[in-house]
Amino acid sequence: MGFAESVWHEIQNPVLYALPVFALFVGIEAFLLRHEQRQDLRGYSAIDTRTSVSMGVVSLLFTAVSKAATLILLVFLHQYVAPWHIPTDTWWSWVLLFVVVDLAWYGYHRFAHRVRIGWAGHQAHHSSEYFNFGTALRQKWNPWFDALFWMPLPVLGFAPWAIYIAFAVNLIYQFFTHTEAIGRLPRPVEFILNTPSHHRVHHASDPEYLDRNYGGILIIWDRMFGTFRQEERTPTYGLTKPVDTYNVFKLQYGEYGKIISDVRRARRWRDKLGFVFGPPGWLPAHEAGIAVPQTPTFEKAAVGE
């Protein structure tokens, strides 16, 4: 196997094989919700879904480029830094990998919501005011911070190609949590797994729901780290400040422009850094009265998701 073929083998994305299934479920859900009489279901918007699909298709290219760019680093860490190599031919090693990948996802996801430079990329996924299988396809085009959270995995001994597979399975699972059509599931399921009910909370812009339920497959991380919130009333979806546009470039890069503008007008280096690495909505003391995030902190928000 040549080098190019070897790299392609490593970066193949199992999500590509799931695309026909995604398309089928989008069609089925859109059909069912169109004939549903419940007033609390928003259903689908044609232009919103087209925007989500176009963002998702382009994101596949950026994801492939990002994976290819980080593959050499992950392979180096696995081959020359990891004190041991975890086998890939045992069931327990895959179970362990899926759990560790899900924990890494939780860390990344929390970073993407609580650090503005991370939120600048991730907010595109939250920009829709609808919540359906189409919304799941609304992915970011700039996955450049993701590698920071995957780097510990090859150091722990997990093979890079196995990490990519586990992460892809994690994303495929998350697709099915993006729906209003499924209500609460049995209590044991709701306690352990990320469900549509939990993920509706995550996509809400209501103050009591902000910055909650970061888990990918498992919701136990949120319960352990105090970021869990139960769905109690119908969420309002989208950003706290609606973007009011379907321009994919504005949706993907608009927040970066705002960061640049804020950094330029800031007088002190402390404030410049705050606009980049502080939480979304952060303001300097002389502008806000006190330098706190505009979104509620974990301590102030009610816990019980």
HELIX and SHEET records of a PDB file:
HELIX    1   1 PHE A    3  ILE A   11  1                                   9    
HELIX    2   2 PRO A   14  ARG A   34  1                                  21    
HELIX    3   3 ALA A   46  PHE A   76  1                                  31    
HELIX    4   4 LEU A   77  VAL A   81  3                                   5    
HELIX    5   5 TRP A   91  ARG A  114  1                                  24    
HELIX    6   6 ARG A  116  HIS A  122  1                                   7    
HELIX    7   7 GLN A  123  HIS A  126  5                                   4    
HELIX    8   8 PHE A  133  ALA A  136  1                                   4    
HELIX    9   9 ASP A  146  TRP A  150  1                                   5    
HELIX   10  10 PRO A  152  VAL A  155  1                                   4    
HELIX   11  11 PRO A  160  PHE A  175  1                                  16    
HELIX   12  12 ARG A  187  ILE A  192  1                                   6    
HELIX   13  13 PRO A  196  HIS A  202  1                                   7    
HELIX   14  14 PRO A  207  TYR A  209  5                                   3    
HELIX   15  15 ILE A  220  PHE A  225  1                                   6    
HELIX   16  16 VAL A  248  ARG A  265  1                                  18    
HELIX   17  17 TRP A  269  PHE A  277  1                                   9    
HELIX   18  18 ALA A  285  ALA A  288  1                                   4    
END                                                                             
